């Protein structure tokens, strides 16, 4: 502002100085020229000069300027005062605003603090209630675990008992002499005495006990498991009064699983070939057994429970395992008379804790030769007669055949769980061996070393009916058996309807099928020949309600025909008596008195050997008894009533069954489970056709009904 005032004053002063000069000049130049007139006037006093006027004006302007300066100074002072007052007022306003903001912040802080306090109090109340509820729940849980423990604790491990009691019945339209389990490979054929009778049994023998021990370590989990029932049979077990059947081990194993899911297990357990629910497991609860009441399940189901040691690696959606398991060979063979004997096992040895008992021995008295004997007739004359030589052979059957196993069965398996269903593929490799004795045959055993007098007379030199029995030249024989299989279990309607399929195919794996058909047979050389086996099973399971499940199964086991008969595989029939006159090349079975009087000797001769059945399911096997009712057995003077005639000899081709049923949980809760079950089964056993035109086969059909009431431990 001072600068503006000074500028204004300077402008006014400049204008004042310039203006008079400009006016004077204008007057002199603009006035028209006038005539000079002299007029005499009174002499007036002289006025102020221009300089004086300028000086006076300067002084006046200077005074104005000084006054303006003073005014400006005053105004500057006032302005400064006003500015200071305004600054002070602004500072005061700022202080007031700050104070107000501080007050407002304090109010906000107080409000927040109050809200926080209220929230804290509410949280404390909630935490107190939650803590009280947690304490109450924990107290109830502790009380429950003390009063009703599901797991027992012992030295750092958890013990979980389990099992169920069972009251069950079975009715079969055709008698088998079996309890709740069905011996599918022994279903009677139509001609058997038992085929005309039904059977009913009630049993609690499938009741089960189990105990799981589990311990945690820093690197993984240790487990041990024991499971048993009463389906074992002791030598003296019977139904007479106490029904004292033996406790049977089902599975007993121990396992160690690392935190990165490597699992090592050993003991008696479900075979690696048995289907699992998820991944690969040896836990009984993870095995996908059919839902049947029949503890032998259903034909076509692939399984064993036997010793094994395994290693399994599990991933999120897959698992891979390898196992070595206890082997056993199921052998069945028809042998020709000149087929060499072999040894591949025996009954058990008492000292070795295998069952050494023999179930039955059937004596057979056979005429094996004729000799010449002189006797005195009624007239006192000495005459030659044919005297038969007999041999008694006992055909005995072992209760248990124990094969001499070369090595354990080796099994591999891969399981996949992609999120929809469960899928498995697996393989089995087995090893079998035996000792073959070429000098040991049925012909040699019966007729070895005996001379055929008729053949000898015709040839002029001694001819033996069969070579003498000898063990010379024995040798060992071995083969490999095995097969491949797979299974799937997929949901048709999730959590409601499930479909399953399983199959196994290969030579020598019959015992892995539910019917336990034969694994191997013999060829004409007496060496082992594998039987091609097939097992298959289809399953439908429906969870109709949370308490009711229904199921339907169809499956079968098949043993292929291994007809090993050859033109040189022959059997000698029993000899006949002939008289060979002295010096004659011809012998006769009906000599005259003159022939005998002329001299000679009686002896034996054998007809030409005939081709005979060899192997399994041979077309030369006689099944003629399959068309007739077999004769009941006898003991001494009569039949004791408990020895029915045997079934015909047709070897099993296949056994099939369709079976269905349900389980209903009458009660299921923290006090356990009470369950009712029903099952119906329709089973068919068919034998291979044998000799005849057309070939005679065999067939047996059985209708079976089971009921069950079970209580399961919680």
C-alpha positions in Angstrom: 0.0 0.0 0.0 2.9 2.5 0.8 4.2 1.9 -2.7 0.9 2.8 -4.3 0.5 6.1 -2.2 4.0 7.2 -3.2 3.4 6.5 -6.8 0.2 8.5 -6.7 1.8 11.6 -5.0 4.7 11.6 -7.6 2.1 11.6 -10.4 0.2 14.6 -8.9 3.5 16.6 -8.5 4.5 16.0 -12.1 1.2 17.1 -13.4 1.3 20.3 -11.3 4.7 21.3 -12.7 3.9 20.7 -16.3 0.4 22.2 -16.5 1.2 26.0 -16.1 3.9 25.8 -18.7 1.6 24.1 -21.2 -1.2 26.7 -20.6 1.1 29.6 -21.2 2.4 28.3 -24.4 -1.0 27.6 -25.7 -2.2 31.1 -25.0 0.8 32.6 -26.8 0.4 30.4 -29.9 -3.3 30.4 -30.2 -4.1 34.1 -29.8 -4.8 35.9 -33.0 -2.6 38.9 -33.7 -3.9 42.1 -32.4 -3.2 45.7 -33.1 -1.0 47.3 -30.5 -3.0 49.8 -28.6 -1.4 51.7 -25.9 -3.5 52.3 -23.0 -2.3 54.0 -20.1 -3.3 52.4 -16.9 -2.5 52.8 -13.4 0.6 51.1 -12.4 -0.2 48.1 -10.1 2.1 46.4 -7.7 3.9 43.4 -9.2 2.5 39.9 -8.4 4.4 36.8 -7.4 6.7 35.6 -10.0 6.5 32.2 -11.6 9.3 30.9 -9.6 7.6 32.1 -6.5 4.4 30.4 -7.6 6.3 27.2 -8.4 8.1 27.4 -5.1 4.8 28.0 -3.3 3.2 25.1 -5.2 6.2 22.9 -4.3 5.9 23.8 -0.7 2.2 23.1 -0.8 2.7 19.8 -2.6 5.5 19.0 -0.2 3.1 19.6 2.7 0.5 17.4 1.0 3.1 14.8 0.4 4.3 15.0 3.9 0.7 14.8 5.1 0.1 11.8 2.9 3.2 10.1 4.2 2.1 10.7 7.7 -1.3 9.3 6.8 0.3 6.4 5.1 2.5 5.8 8.0 -0.5 5.9 10.3 -2.4 3.7 8.1 0.5 1.3 7.8 0.7 1.3 11.6 -3.0 0.7 11.8 -2.7 -2.0 9.1 0.1 -3.7 11.0 -2.0 -3.4 14.2 -5.0 -4.8 12.4 -2.9 -7.6 10.8 -1.5 -8.4 14.2 -5.0 -8.4 15.6 -6.2 -10.6 12.8 -3.2 -13.0 13.3 -3.9 -13.0 17.0 -7.6 -13.6 16.3 -6.7 -16.4 13.8 -4.3 -18.0 16.3 -7.0 -17.7 18.9 -9.5 -19.3 16.4 -7.0 -22.0 15.6 -6.5 -22.6 19.3 -10.2 -22.7 19.8 -10.6 -25.1 16.8 -7.8 -27.3 18.1 -9.3 -27.3 21.5 -12.7 -28.1 20.0 -11.2 -30.9 17.9 -9.3 -32.2 20.9 -12.5 -32.1 22.8 -14.4 -33.8 20.0 -11.5 -36.4 19.8 -11.7 -36.9 23.5 -15.5 -37.5 23.1 -14.8 -39.9 20.3 -12.1 -41.6 22.3 -14.3 -41.8 25.3 -17.1 -43.2 23.1 -14.7 -45.8 21.5 -13.4 -46.7 24.9 -16.9 -47.1 26.2 -17.8 -49.2 23.2 -14.7 -51.3 23.5 -15.4 -51.8 27.2 -18.9 -52.8 26.4 -17.6 -55.2 23.7 -15.0 -56.6 26.1 -17.6 -57.1 28.7 -19.9 -58.8 26.2 -17.0 -61.0 25.0 -16.1 -61.8 28.5 -19.6 -62.8 29.2 -19.6 -64.9 25.9 -16.2 -66.4 26.7 -17.4 -67.2 30.2 -20.5 -68.8 28.8 -18.4 -70.7 26.2 -15.9 -71.6 28.8 -18.6 -72.9 31.0 -20.1 -74.8 28.1 -16.7 -76.2 27.1 -16.0 -77.2 30.7 -19.4 -78.8 30.9 -18.8 -80.6 27.6 -15.3 -81.7 28.6 -16.7 -82.8 32.0 -19.4 -84.7 30.3 -16.9 -86.2 27.8 -14.5 -87.1 30.6 -17.4 -88.6 32.6 -18.5 -90.5 29.5 -15.0 -91.7 28.7 -14.7 -92.9 32.3 -18.1 -94.5 32.5 -18.5 -95.6 28.9 -15.0 -95.6 27.3 -14.9 -96.4 23.5 -11.1 -96.7 23.8 -9.0 -97.9 26.7 -5.6 -96.4 27.4 -2.7 -98.6 28.5 1.0 -97.5 28.7 0.6 -94.8 26.0 -1.4 -96.9 23.6 -5.2 -97.0 22.7 -7.0 -100.3 23.0 -10.3 -100.6 21.1 -12.3 -103.7 21.7 -14.9 -104.8 19.1 -17.0 -107.6 17.7 -20.5 -108.8 17.8 -22.7 -111.7 19.0 -24.7 -113.6 16.4 -27.7 -115.9 16.6 -28.1 -117.3 13.0 -29.9 -120.1 11.2 -29.4 -121.8 7.8 -31.8 -124.0 5.8 -30.7 -125.8 2.6 -33.0 -127.7 0.3 -30.1 -130.2 -0.4 -28.1 -131.4 2.6 -24.4 -130.7 2.7 -23.5 -131.5 6.3 -22.2 -128.0 6.7 -23.0 -125.3 9.3 -23.5 -121.6 8.5 -20.7 -121.6 5.9 -21.4 -123.2 2.6 -18.9 -125.6 1.0 -19.6 -124.6 -2.6 -17.2 -127.1 -4.2 -18.9 -129.9 -2.3 -22.6 -129.2 -3.1 -24.1 -132.6 -3.7 -24.8 -133.8 -7.3 -28.3 -135.1 -8.1 -27.4 -138.7 -7.6 -26.1 -138.3 -4.1 -28.1 -139.6 -1.1 -27.9 -136.2 0.5 -29.6 -134.7 -2.5 -33.0 -136.0 -1.4 -32.8 -134.5 2.1 -32.8 -130.9 3.4 -31.0 -129.6 6.4 -31.4 -127.0 9.1 -28.9 -125.7 11.6 -28.8 -122.9 14.2 -25.5 -121.4 15.3 -23.8 -118.7 17.3 -20.4 -119.7 15.9 -20.0 -116.6 13.7 -19.9 -114.4 16.8 -16.7 -112.4 16.7 -14.3 -110.7 19.1 -11.6 -108.2 18.1 -9.0 -105.9 19.7 -7.1 -103.0 18.1 -4.0 -101.6 19.7 -2.7 -98.3 18.4 0.2 -96.1 19.4 1.4 -92.8 18.0 5.1 -91.9 17.6 6.9 -88.8 16.3 7.4 -90.5 12.9 4.2 -92.4 12.5 1.6 -94.9 13.8 2.0 -98.4 15.2 -1.0 -100.9 15.1 -1.7 -104.4 16.2 -5.0 -106.2 15.6 -6.6 -109.5 16.6 -9.9 -110.9 15.4 -11.4 -114.3 16.0 -14.7 -116.3 15.8 -15.8 -119.8 16.7 -16.0 -121.3 13.2 -13.0 -123.5 13.8 -13.6 -127.3 14.1 -11.7 -129.4 16.6 -11.3 -133.2 16.3 -13.9 -133.8 18.9 -16.3 -130.9 18.1 -19.9 -131.9 17.6 -23.5 -130.9 18.1 -24.3 -133.6 20.6 -24.7 -131.5 23.7 -22.3 -128.7 24.4 -21.5 -127.6 20.8 -18.0 -126.9 21.9 -16.4 -125.5 18.7 -12.9 -124.2 18.7 -11.9 -120.5 18.7 -10.5 -119.6 15.2 -8.0 -116.9 14.3 -9.3 -114.8 11.5 -6.7 -112.1 11.3 -3.7 -111.3 13.6 -1.3 -108.6 12.4 1.0 -105.7 13.3 1.8 -102.7 11.2 3.9 -99.5 11.2 2.9 -96.5 9.0 5.1 -93.5 8.6 3.9 -89.9 8.4 4.7 -89.9 4.7 2.4 -92.9 4.2 4.8 -95.8 3.9 3.1 -98.8 5.5 4.8 -102.1 6.6 2.5 -104.9 7.9 2.9 -108.6 8.7 0.8 -111.4 10.2 -2.3 -113.2 9.1 -4.5 -110.8 7.2 -6.7 -110.4 4.2 -4.8 -111.1 1.0 -3.6 -108.2 -1.1 -5.9 -109.7 -3.8 -9.0 -108.9 -1.7 -10.9 -105.7 -2.6 -10.5 -102.6 -0.4 -12.8 -99.6 0.1 -10.2 -96.9 -0.4 -6.5 -97.3 -1.2 -4.8 -100.4 0.0 -5.5 -101.5 3.6 -5.2 -104.5 5.8 -7.8 -103.2 8.3 -10.8 -105.5 8.5 -13.1 -102.4 8.4 -11.6 -101.4 5.1 -12.2 -104.7 3.3 -15.1 -104.8 0.8 -16.5 -108.2 1.7 -20.0 -109.1 0.3 -22.8 -108.2 2.8 -23.9 -111.9 3.1 -24.6 -113.7 6.3 -22.9 -116.8 4.8 -19.3 -116.5 6.2 -18.1 -118.2 2.9 -19.6 -115.1 1.2 -20.6 -115.8 -2.5 -19.0 -117.7 -5.4 -16.8 -115.5 -7.5 -15.5 -113.4 -4.5 -11.7 -113.3 -4.7 -10.1 -113.6 -1.3 -7.9 -115.4 1.2 -7.0 -114.8 4.8 -3.4 -116.0 5.3 0.0 -115.1 6.5 1.6 -112.2 4.6 4.1 -109.4 4.8 3.5 -106.3 2.7 4.8 -102.9 1.9 2.4 -100.2 0.7 2.9 -96.6 -0.4 -0.1 -94.4 -0.4 -0.8 -91.1 -2.2 -3.8 -88.8 -2.3 -5.6 -90.7 -5.1 -3.6 -93.9 -5.5 -1.8 -96.6 -3.6 0.7 -99.3 -4.6 1.6 -102.4 -2.7 3.6 -105.6 -2.9 3.3 -108.7 -0.7 4.6 -112.1 0.0 1.9 -114.5 1.2 1.5 -118.0 2.4 1.1 -120.5 -0.5 -1.0 -123.6 -0.7 -1.6 -125.9 -3.7 -5.0 -127.5 -4.4 -4.4 -130.6 -6.4 -6.9 -132.9 -8.1 -6.1 -135.5 -10.8 -7.3 -138.6 -12.5 -4.3 -140.9 -13.2 -4.0 -143.8 -15.6 -2.5 -147.0 -14.4 0.9 -146.2 -15.8 1.0 -142.5 -14.8 3.9 -142.0 -12.4 3.2 -141.1 -8.9 4.4 -137.8 -7.5 4.7 -136.3 -4.0 3.8 -132.6 -3.5 2.6 -132.6 0.1 1.2 -134.7 2.9 -1.0 -134.7 5.9 0.3 -132.5 8.7 2.9 -133.6 11.2 1.7 -133.6 14.8 5.0 -132.3 16.1 4.8 -129.5 13.5 1.3 -128.4 14.6 -0.4 -129.2 11.4 -3.4 -131.5 11.4 -2.2 -135.0 10.9 -5.6 -136.8 11.1 -7.0 -139.0 8.4 -10.7 -138.7 7.8 -11.5 -141.9 6.1 -9.8 -145.0 4.7 -11.5 -147.2 2.2 -10.0 -150.7 1.9 -10.0 -152.3 -1.5 -9.3 -156.0 -2.0 -8.0 -156.7 -5.5 -6.9 -159.9 -7.2 -3.5 -159.2 -8.5 -2.2 -162.6 -9.7 -2.9 -166.3 -10.0 -0.6 -169.1 -9.1 -0.6 -172.8 -9.6 -1.4 -174.9 -6.6 -1.7 -178.7 -6.4 -4.5 -180.1 -4.3 -6.0 -183.5 -3.7 -9.4 -184.1 -5.0 -12.1 -186.3 -3.4 -10.8 -189.4 -5.2 -7.3 -188.9 -3.8 -5.8 -187.6 -7.0 -3.4 -184.6 -7.1 -4.7 -181.9 -9.4 -3.5 -178.4 -10.3 -5.7 -175.5 -9.6 -5.5 -171.7 -10.0 -5.1 -169.9 -6.7 -5.9 -166.2 -6.6 -3.4 -163.8 -5.0 -5.1 -160.8 -3.5 -3.8 -157.4 -2.3 -5.6 -155.0 0.0 -5.1 -151.4 -0.8 -6.3 -148.7 1.6 -7.4 -145.5 -0.1 -7.2 -142.9 2.7 -8.1 -139.2 2.6 -6.3 -136.6 4.8 -8.4 -134.1 6.8 -5.9 -131.5 5.6 -3.5 -131.7 2.8 -0.4 -129.6 3.4 1.5 -128.8 0.2 5.3 -128.7 0.3 5.7 -125.1 -0.9 8.7 -123.9 -2.8 8.3 -120.2 -2.1 5.6 -117.7 -1.0 3.1 -116.3 -3.4 4.1 -112.9 -4.6 1.3 -110.3 -5.1 1.3 -106.8 -6.5 -1.5 -104.3 -6.5 -2.4 -100.8 -7.6 -5.5 -99.0 -6.3 -6.9 -95.7 -7.6 -9.5 -93.3 -6.1 -10.0 -90.5 -8.6 -13.0 -89.1 -6.7 -15.6 -91.2 -8.5 -15.4 -94.8 -7.5 -12.6 -97.1 -6.5 -10.5 -99.1 -9.0 -7.9 -101.9 -8.5 -5.6 -104.0 -10.6 -3.5 -106.8 -9.2 -1.3 -109.8 -10.1 -0.4 -113.1 -8.4 2.7 -115.3 -9.0 3.0 -118.7 -7.3 5.6 -121.5 -7.4 4.9 -125.2 -7.2 7.1 -128.2 -7.1 7.0 -132.0 -6.6 9.0 -135.2 -6.8 8.0 -137.5 -9.6 8.7 -141.3 -9.4 8.5 -142.9 -12.8 8.8 -146.4 -11.3 5.8 -145.9 -9.0 2.5 -146.4 -10.8 -0.8 -148.0 -10.1 0.0 -150.8 -12.5 3.3 -151.5 -10.8 1.8 -151.1 -7.4 -0.7 -153.8 -8.1 0.9 -156.0 -10.7 4.5 -155.1 -10.8 6.9 -158.1 -11.3 4.2 -160.6 -12.0 4.5 -162.8 -15.1 1.9 -162.9 -17.8 2.0 -166.6 -18.5 0.0 -166.4 -21.7 2.2 -163.7 -23.2 5.3 -165.5 -22.0 4.1 -168.8 -23.6 3.4 -167.0 -26.9 6.8 -165.2 -27.0 8.9 -167.9 -25.6 10.4 -165.7 -22.9 9.1 -164.2 -19.7 6.8 -161.2 -20.1 5.9 -159.1 -17.0 2.5 -157.7 -16.6 4.0 -154.4 -15.3 7.5 -153.4 -14.3 8.4 -154.0 -10.7 7.9 -151.2 -8.3 11.0 -149.0 -7.8 12.0 -145.6 -6.7 14.9 -145.4 -9.1 15.0 -142.5 -11.5 12.9 -140.0 -9.4 13.3 -136.4 -10.2 12.0 -133.0 -9.2 9.5 -130.9 -11.2 8.5 -127.3 -10.7 6.2 -124.9 -12.5 4.9 -121.3 -12.0 1.3 -120.4 -11.6 -0.5 -117.1 -11.3 -3.0 -114.7 -12.8 -4.2 -111.1 -13.1 -7.3 -109.5 -11.8 -9.1 -106.2 -11.2 -12.1 -104.7 -9.6 -14.2 -101.5 -9.6 -16.8 -100.0 -7.2 -18.7 -97.0 -8.5 -21.7 -95.0 -7.3 -24.7 -95.2 -9.6 -26.7 -92.9 -7.3 -24.2 -91.2 -4.9 -24.6 -92.5 -1.3 -27.6 -94.6 -2.4 -26.8 -97.2 -5.0 -23.4 -98.7 -5.7 -22.3 -101.2 -8.4 -19.2 -103.4 -8.1 -17.4 -105.9 -10.3 -14.4 -108.1 -9.6 -12.6 -110.7 -11.6 -9.5 -113.0 -11.6 -8.1 -115.1 -14.4 -5.0 -117.3 -14.7 -3.5 -120.8 -14.4 -3.3 -122.3 -11.0 -5.1 -119.7 -8.9 -8.3 -121.6 -8.1 -7.9 -121.3 -4.3 -8.2 -117.5 -4.5 -11.8 -118.0 -5.8 -14.5 -118.4 -3.2 -15.3 -122.0 -4.2 -11.7 -123.1 -3.8 -11.6 -125.2 -7.0 -8.4 -127.0 -7.8 -5.2 -125.2 -8.9 -3.2 -128.0 -10.6 -3.6 -131.5 -11.9 -1.2 -134.1 -13.4 -0.3 -134.9 -17.0 0.5 -138.4 -18.4 4.1 -138.0 -17.3 3.0 -137.4 -13.7 4.2 -133.8 -13.7 2.2 -130.8 -12.6 -0.2 -129.2 -15.1 -1.9 -125.9 -14.1 -5.7 -125.7 -14.3 -7.0 -122.4 -15.9 -9.2 -120.8 -13.4 -11.7 -117.9 -13.6 -13.6 -116.1 -10.8 -16.0 -113.2 -11.3 -18.5 -111.3 -9.1 -21.1 -108.6 -9.7 -22.6 -106.6 -6.8 -25.4 -104.1 -6.3 -25.8 -102.5 -2.9 -28.6 -100.0 -2.0 -28.7 -97.8 1.1 -32.5 -97.6 1.0 -32.6 -95.7 4.3 -29.9 -94.8 6.9 -31.0 -98.0 8.8 -31.8 -100.4 5.9 -29.4 -101.7 3.3 -30.2 -104.3 0.6 -27.8 -106.2 -1.7 -27.7 -108.5 -4.7 -24.7 -110.6 -5.8 -24.1 -112.9 -8.8 -20.8 -114.7 -9.2 -19.1 -117.9 -10.2 -15.9 -119.8 -10.1 -14.6 -121.9 -13.0 -12.0 -124.6 -13.4 -11.0 -125.4 -17.0 -10.8 -128.8 -18.5 -7.3 -130.2 -18.6 -7.7 -133.5 -20.4 -4.2 -135.1 -20.4 -5.3 -138.5 -21.7 -3.0 -140.0 -24.4 -3.0 -143.3 -26.3 -0.1 -144.5 -24.2 -1.7 -143.5 -20.9 -3.3 -146.9 -20.1 -4.6 -148.9 -17.2 -4.4 -152.7 -16.6 -7.5 -154.4 -15.6 -7.5 -157.3 -13.0 -5.9 -160.5 -14.4 -7.8 -163.7 -15.2 -6.6 -167.3 -14.6 -5.4 -169.4 -17.6 -3.9 -172.9 -17.9 -0.8 -173.2 -20.0 -0.2 -176.9 -21.1 3.4 -177.9 -21.0 5.2 -177.2 -24.3 2.3 -175.3 -25.8 2.4 -171.7 -26.9 -1.3 -171.3 -26.3 -3.0 -171.0 -22.9 -6.7 -171.5 -22.1 -9.0 -170.3 -19.4 -11.1 -173.4 -19.7 -8.8 -176.5 -19.9 -10.2 -179.9 -20.2 -9.4 -182.7 -17.8 -7.2 -184.2 -20.4 -5.3 -180.9 -20.8 -4.7 -180.8 -17.0 -3.7 -184.5 -16.9 -1.2 -183.9 -19.8 0.6 -181.4 -17.5 1.0 -177.7 -17.3 0.5 -174.8 -14.9 -2.0 -172.2 -14.0 -1.1 -168.6 -14.0 -2.4 -165.1 -14.7 -2.8 -163.2 -17.9 -3.9 -159.6 -18.5 -5.9 -158.2 -21.2 -4.4 -155.4 -23.3 -4.4 -152.2 -21.3 -7.0 -149.6 -22.1 -6.7 -145.9 -22.5 -7.7 -144.1 -19.2 -8.6 -140.7 -17.9 -5.7 -138.4 -17.0 -5.8 -134.9 -15.8 -8.8 -132.8 -14.8 -12.2 -133.1 -16.4 -11.0 -135.9 -18.8 -13.5 -137.0 -21.4 -12.5 -140.6 -20.6 -13.6 -140.3 -16.9 -16.5 -142.5 -16.1 -19.4 -140.6 -14.7 -21.9 -143.4 -15.0 -22.7 -143.2 -11.3 -24.0 -139.6 -11.8 -27.2 -141.1 -13.4 -28.0 -143.3 -10.5 -28.7 -143.0 -6.8 -25.5 -143.9 -4.9 -25.6 -146.8 -2.4 -25.4 -145.8 1.3 -22.3 -146.7 3.1 -22.1 -149.5 5.6 -20.0 -150.5 8.6 -19.8 -154.2 9.5 -23.2 -155.7 9.6 -25.3 -152.7 8.4 -25.6 -149.0 7.8 -25.2 -146.8 10.8 -27.3 -144.1 9.2 -24.5 -141.6 9.1 -22.6 -142.9 6.0 -24.4 -141.7 2.9 -23.2 -142.9 -0.4 -20.7 -140.7 -2.1 -21.4 -138.3 -4.9 -20.4 -139.3 -8.4 -16.9 -138.5 -9.5 -17.5 -135.7 -11.9 -14.9 -133.0 -11.4 -16.3 -129.5 -10.8 -16.5 -127.3 -13.9 -18.1 -124.3 -12.3 -20.1 -123.2 -9.2 -22.4 -120.3 -9.6 -24.6 -118.4 -7.1 -27.1 -115.6 -7.2 -27.9 -114.3 -3.7 -29.6 -111.3 -2.1 -30.8 -110.1 1.2 -30.9 -107.2 3.6 -29.6 -105.8 6.9 -31.9 -103.7 9.1 -30.6 -101.7 12.1 -33.3 -102.1 14.8 -31.1 -99.8 17.0 -28.0 -97.9 16.2 -26.5 -95.5 18.7 -24.0 -94.9 21.5 -25.1 -98.2 23.1 -24.1 -100.2 20.1 -26.1 -101.7 17.2 -28.8 -104.3 17.1 -29.2 -105.7 13.6 -31.5 -108.2 11.8 -30.5 -109.8 8.5 -31.9 -112.1 5.9 -30.3 -113.9 2.9 -31.4 -116.1 0.1 -29.1 -118.0 -2.2 -29.5 -120.1 -5.3 -26.4 -122.1 -6.1 -25.6 -124.4 -9.0 -22.6 -126.8 -9.2 -21.8 -128.4 -12.5 -19.3 -131.1 -13.3 -17.3 -131.8 -16.4 -18.8 -134.4 -18.8 -17.0 -137.7 -19.1 -17.2 -140.9 -21.0 -20.3 -141.7 -23.0 -22.2 -140.5 -26.0 -23.2 -137.8 -25.2 -20.7 -137.3 -22.4 -22.3 -137.8 -18.9 -22.0 -134.8 -16.7 -23.4 -133.9 -13.3 -25.3 -131.1 -11.7 -26.6 -130.1 -8.3 -28.8 -127.2 -7.3 -29.3 -125.9 -3.8 -31.8 -123.3 -2.4 -30.6 -121.7 0.8 -32.1 -119.3 3.4 -30.2 -117.6 6.3 -31.4 -115.4 9.1 -29.3 -113.4 11.6 -29.7 -111.4 14.8 -26.5 -109.5 15.9 -25.5 -107.1 18.6 -22.4 -105.1 17.8 -20.3 -103.4 20.5 -20.3 -99.6 20.2 
